[in-house]
Amino acid sequence: MVGRAWAMALTRCAGSSVRRSPAFTAAGLDLTRTSPPVPEILDDIHRSRDGLPCYIAIKTNDQIAYDSLNRSFTNATHLRTITPKPPLPYGANMDFHLYRLGQR
């Protein structure tokens, strides 16, 4: 929805999807303040796969707070970011980020 930030961690690793509510602050979307925090979700996925690599896609808006995207995915390799067009005002656009979780 335009004007709202929705963070969603998706994984096809175990055939499941995990959707978490946003933690939108004045500075933007803080992925470390979702419930549960995105880093905790990623740790759970990694642990459930016994460390085997998998791909993770996350949908965010374009206003990420406190570098929380990079801080959340410290144990993953960023593969690509896709921003659909048309561009909207800052904070209203959605971005899709693809990471490889596991072996770096």
C-alpha positions in Angstrom: 0.0 0.0 0.0 1.4 3.4 -1.0 2.4 5.5 2.0 2.8 2.5 4.4 6.0 0.5 4.9 5.6 -3.2 4.9 8.6 -5.4 5.5 8.2 -9.0 4.5 10.8 -11.7 4.7 10.1 -14.5 2.3 12.0 -17.7 1.9 11.5 -20.6 -0.4 14.2 -22.5 1.5 11.8 -24.8 3.4 8.7 -24.0 1.3 7.4 -21.4 3.7 6.8 -17.7 3.8 7.2 -15.4 6.8 5.4 -12.1 6.9 6.1 -9.6 9.7 4.6 -6.3 10.6 6.5 -3.1 9.9 8.4 -1.0 12.4 8.1 2.4 10.9 9.8 5.2 12.7 10.3 8.9 11.9 13.6 7.9 10.3 12.0 5.2 8.2 11.6 1.5 8.3 13.7 -0.1 11.0 14.1 -3.9 10.3 15.6 -4.4 13.7 12.4 -3.3 15.4 9.9 -5.6 13.7 8.3 -8.2 15.9 10.3 -10.4 15.8 13.3 -8.5 14.4 14.4 -9.4 10.9 17.9 -10.5 12.1 16.2 -12.9 14.5 14.0 -14.3 11.7 17.1 -14.8 9.5 18.9 -16.5 12.4 16.0 -18.9 12.8 15.9 -19.7 9.0 19.6 -20.3 9.0 19.5 -22.5 12.0 16.5 -24.5 10.7 18.4 -25.3 7.5 21.5 -26.4 9.5 23.5 -23.7 7.8 22.7 -24.7 4.3 22.5 -21.7 2.0 19.2 -20.4 0.6 17.8 -17.3 -1.1 15.9 -14.7 0.8 13.7 -11.9 -0.7 12.5 -9.0 1.3 10.1 -6.3 0.3 10.6 -2.9 1.9 9.9 0.7 1.1 12.8 3.0 0.0 13.2 4.7 3.4 15.2 2.3 5.5 16.2 3.6 8.9 19.6 3.4 10.6 21.1 1.2 7.8 19.0 -1.6 9.3 18.8 -3.5 6.0 22.6 -3.9 5.9 22.8 -4.6 9.6 20.0 -7.2 9.3 21.7 -9.1 6.5 25.3 -9.1 7.8 25.6 -12.9 7.3 24.2 -12.8 3.8 25.3 -11.8 0.3 23.3 -9.1 -1.4 22.5 -10.2 -5.0 20.1 -7.6 -6.3 17.7 -4.8 -5.5 14.7 -4.1 -7.8 12.7 -0.9 -7.6 9.5 -1.0 -9.7 8.5 2.1 -11.7 7.0 4.6 -11.7 8.9 6.4 -8.9 6.8 7.9 -6.2 7.8 10.4 -3.5 10.6 9.2 -1.2 9.3 6.8 1.3 6.4 5.6 -0.8 8.3 3.4 -3.3 8.7 -0.3 -2.7 12.0 -2.1 -3.1 12.6 -5.9 -3.4 16.0 -7.1 -2.2 17.4 -10.6 -2.9 20.1 -12.1 -0.7 21.8 -15.4 -0.4 21.8 -16.6 3.2 24.5 -19.0 4.3 27.9 -19.3 2.8 29.3 -16.0 1.8 
